[in-house]
Amino acid sequence: MGSVSSNETNVLLATDAIAQLVEMWLFGRSPRTIDVYRRYTHRFLGYVNKPLHLVTLADIQGWQKTLEGMAPNSQRIAIAAVKSFLKFASSTGVLEVNLGVLMRSPKGKDALTERLLTEPEVVAMMASEKDVRNYLILRLLYLAGLRVSELCQLCWKDTVPRGETGQITVQGKGGKVRTILLPPTLWTQLQQLRGDASVSDPVFRSKNGKPLDRIRVFRIVKAAAKRAGINENVSPHWLRHAHASHSLDRGAPLHLTQRTLGHSRIGTTERYLHVRPNDSSAMYLPE
């Protein structure tokens, strides 16, 4: 067996160092973000196929061209992942120059309007669900505006009574924790669901007693939408969108909706005001 050359050894060491850097960068992120960001970053690193400090702007632009067959939103996520990774590499001193700042994401229309359920549609989805657990999943996704990962991770120890109602504490994106006060009826229904479950048990369990996984929640939501006659590809996040839109329509203060949803920027919450305006200058012109 031949010996390994010094150049080959250096390549192996560089590969290991980059792999370690990727894991350091992903540390503390949500499981979903880790999965998506790791996948796109590995694709990028596989494309450039050279030590990170030797990557050029031409390499980066060449990789971006490989994304052109993807949907604009998928391209934006891929670019955001690589930009974040290169920024981390620069901030840790691995790279002297962060070429990621020169990357540009494709512009596109805001597809949020295509993912907004009406109040009657949400009511119809809930009315169609006869399973108590699944019904409360729909209720909590909508009324608390939870992300699917937040719902799956929720345990009984995260629920605390507050007078005639109660509150839940969830861990959102970036490990940020927020507490949400629930409507009294929803709180009562959740307590009835609990039965003799211990504080460490998940609120929503599968048949084997483990936390319900996100795929199962997606199927529950999709099935409810289909029964309600909604033909679009409805996901749990649509109920979060509906919470934002409907609460603002009903007069909830913008900052309160932002805090309930855990948006880091008020501009993210403001999008829901823009996609369903209650007035416009068009209404003042003669028809």
C-alpha positions in Angstrom: 0.0 0.0 0.0 1.4 3.4 -1.0 2.0 6.1 1.5 -0.2 9.2 1.7 1.5 12.3 0.3 1.8 15.5 2.3 -0.5 17.3 -0.1 -3.2 14.6 0.4 -2.8 14.9 4.1 -3.2 18.7 3.9 -6.4 18.2 1.9 -7.8 15.8 4.4 -7.0 18.1 7.3 -8.6 21.1 5.5 -11.7 19.0 4.8 -12.0 18.0 8.5 -11.4 21.6 9.6 -14.2 22.8 7.3 -16.6 20.1 8.5 -15.8 21.2 12.1 -16.4 24.8 11.2 -19.8 23.9 9.7 -20.9 22.2 12.9 -19.7 25.1 15.0 -21.7 27.5 12.9 -24.8 25.3 13.1 -24.6 24.9 16.9 -27.7 26.0 18.8 -29.9 26.4 15.8 -33.3 24.7 15.5 -33.3 21.1 14.1 -35.1 22.3 10.9 -32.6 25.1 10.3 -29.7 22.8 10.9 -31.0 20.3 8.4 -31.6 22.8 5.6 -28.5 24.9 6.2 -26.2 21.9 6.4 -27.6 20.5 3.2 -27.1 23.7 1.1 -23.7 24.4 2.6 -22.4 21.0 1.8 -23.6 21.4 -1.7 -21.7 24.7 -1.9 -18.6 23.2 -0.5 -18.9 20.2 -2.8 -19.2 22.5 -5.8 -16.1 24.7 -5.0 -14.1 21.7 -3.9 -11.2 23.7 -2.5 -9.9 25.1 0.8 -12.3 27.9 2.0 -9.6 30.6 1.9 -9.0 29.9 -1.9 -12.7 30.3 -2.9 -13.2 33.2 -5.2 -16.1 35.4 -6.2 -16.2 33.6 -9.5 -16.6 30.3 -7.6 -19.5 31.7 -5.6 -21.2 33.1 -8.7 -20.7 29.8 -10.5 -22.4 28.0 -7.6 -25.3 30.5 -7.7 -25.8 29.6 -11.4 -26.5 26.0 -10.3 -29.5 27.2 -8.3 -31.3 28.8 -11.3 -33.6 25.8 -11.8 -34.9 26.0 -8.3 -37.9 28.0 -7.0 -37.0 31.6 -6.1 -37.7 31.0 -2.4 -35.5 27.9 -2.3 -32.7 29.9 -4.0 -33.1 32.6 -1.3 -32.8 30.0 1.5 -29.7 28.4 -0.1 -28.0 31.8 -0.6 -28.9 32.9 3.0 -27.3 29.7 4.3 -24.1 30.1 2.5 -23.9 33.9 3.3 -24.4 33.1 6.9 -21.7 30.4 6.8 -19.2 32.7 5.1 -19.9 35.5 7.6 -19.3 33.1 10.5 -16.0 31.9 8.9 -15.0 35.6 8.6 -16.0 36.5 12.2 -14.0 33.5 13.5 -10.9 34.6 11.6 -10.9 31.6 9.2 -11.5 34.0 6.3 -9.8 37.4 6.0 -12.5 38.7 3.5 -16.2 37.8 3.5 -17.2 37.5 -0.1 -20.6 36.5 1.0 -21.6 40.1 1.3 -21.5 40.3 -2.5 -24.1 37.6 -3.0 -27.5 38.8 -4.1 -30.8 36.8 -3.7 -33.3 36.7 -6.6 -36.2 39.0 -6.1 -39.8 37.8 -6.4 -43.3 38.6 -5.4 -44.4 38.1 -1.9 -46.2 34.7 -1.9 -47.7 35.4 1.5 -51.1 36.3 0.0 -51.3 32.9 -1.5 -51.0 31.2 1.9 -53.6 33.2 3.9 -56.6 31.2 5.0 -59.9 33.1 5.7 -61.5 32.8 9.1 -64.4 30.6 7.7 -61.8 28.3 6.2 -60.0 27.9 9.6 -63.3 27.3 11.3 -64.2 24.7 8.7 -60.9 22.9 9.2 -61.4 22.6 12.9 -65.0 21.6 12.6 -64.0 18.7 10.3 -61.6 17.2 12.8 -63.3 14.7 15.1 -60.2 13.4 16.9 -59.7 15.4 20.1 -55.9 15.5 20.0 -55.8 16.5 16.4 -58.5 19.2 16.9 -56.4 20.7 19.7 -53.3 20.7 17.5 -55.2 22.8 14.9 -56.5 25.1 17.7 -53.1 25.6 19.2 -51.3 26.2 15.9 -53.9 28.9 15.1 -54.7 30.5 18.4 -51.2 30.6 19.7 -49.5 31.1 16.3 -47.0 28.3 16.9 -44.4 27.0 14.6 -44.8 23.2 14.0 -41.4 22.6 15.8 -42.6 24.6 18.8 -45.8 22.5 19.0 -43.9 19.2 18.7 -41.5 20.2 21.5 -44.2 21.4 23.9 -44.3 19.5 27.2 -46.7 19.7 30.1 -44.0 21.4 32.2 -44.2 24.3 29.7 -47.9 24.9 30.7 -48.7 27.1 33.7 -52.2 28.1 35.0 -53.0 31.8 35.2 -56.2 32.5 37.1 -59.1 31.2 34.9 -56.8 30.4 32.0 -53.1 29.5 31.5 -50.0 30.2 29.5 -47.4 28.2 27.5 -43.7 28.8 27.1 -42.1 27.8 23.9 -38.6 27.9 22.4 -38.5 29.4 19.0 -36.0 30.3 16.4 -32.4 30.9 17.6 -33.4 29.4 21.0 -35.5 32.5 21.8 -38.1 31.8 24.5 -41.5 33.4 24.7 -44.6 33.0 26.8 -48.1 33.0 25.3 -51.3 33.6 27.2 -54.0 31.2 25.9 -57.8 31.8 25.6 -59.6 30.2 28.6 -61.6 27.7 26.5 -58.4 26.4 24.8 -56.6 26.1 28.2 -59.5 24.1 29.6 -59.5 21.8 26.6 -55.8 21.2 26.9 -56.1 20.3 30.6 -58.8 17.8 29.7 -56.5 16.3 27.2 -53.7 15.9 29.8 -55.3 13.3 31.9 -52.7 11.7 34.2 -49.7 12.7 32.0 -46.6 13.7 33.9 -44.9 17.2 33.7 -42.2 15.7 31.5 -44.6 14.2 29.0 -45.1 15.8 25.6 -48.5 17.6 25.2 -49.0 15.9 21.9 -47.9 12.3 21.9 -47.8 9.5 19.3 -49.0 6.0 20.0 -45.6 5.0 21.4 -45.7 7.9 23.9 -43.0 10.0 22.1 -43.5 13.6 20.9 -45.5 13.8 17.7 -43.2 14.4 14.8 -43.6 17.3 12.3 -44.5 15.0 9.4 -47.5 13.7 11.3 -48.6 17.2 12.2 -48.3 18.2 8.5 -50.6 15.2 7.6 -53.1 16.2 10.2 -53.3 19.8 8.9 -53.4 18.7 5.3 -56.2 16.2 5.9 -58.3 18.8 7.8 -57.9 21.3 4.9 -58.9 18.6 2.4 -62.0 17.8 4.4 -62.9 21.5 4.6 -62.7 21.7 0.8 -59.5 23.7 0.6 -57.5 22.4 -2.4 -54.2 24.3 -1.8 -51.2 22.6 -0.2 -52.0 23.8 3.3 -49.3 23.3 5.9 -49.1 24.0 9.7 -47.4 27.4 9.0 -50.5 28.5 7.1 -52.3 28.5 10.5 -49.6 30.7 11.9 -50.0 33.1 9.0 -53.8 33.1 9.6 -53.2 34.0 13.3 -51.1 37.0 12.3 -53.5 38.2 9.6 -56.8 37.6 11.6 -55.5 39.1 14.9 -54.4 42.3 13.1 -57.7 42.5 11.2 -59.5 42.3 14.5 -57.5 45.2 16.0 -54.6 43.5 17.9 -51.7 45.9 18.4 -48.9 45.3 16.0 -46.3 44.9 18.8 -48.5 42.4 20.6 -48.9 40.2 17.5 -45.1 40.5 17.0 -44.4 39.3 20.6 -46.9 36.4 20.4 -45.4 35.1 17.2 -41.8 35.7 18.3 -40.9 37.8 15.3 -37.5 39.4 15.9 -38.3 42.4 13.6 -41.5 44.4 13.5 -41.2 44.5 9.7 -41.9 40.8 9.5 -45.2 41.3 11.3 -46.1 44.4 9.2 -46.1 42.2 6.1 -49.5 40.9 7.2 -50.9 44.5 7.1 -49.6 45.1 3.6 -50.8 41.8 2.0 -54.4 42.4 3.1 -55.0 46.1 3.3 -58.3 47.5 4.6 -58.0 50.6 2.4 -56.1 51.9 -0.6 -56.1 55.0 -2.7 -57.8 53.0 -5.5 -61.0 53.1 -3.4 -61.1 56.9 -3.8 -61.1 57.0 -7.6 -64.2 57.0 -9.8 -65.0 53.6 -11.3 
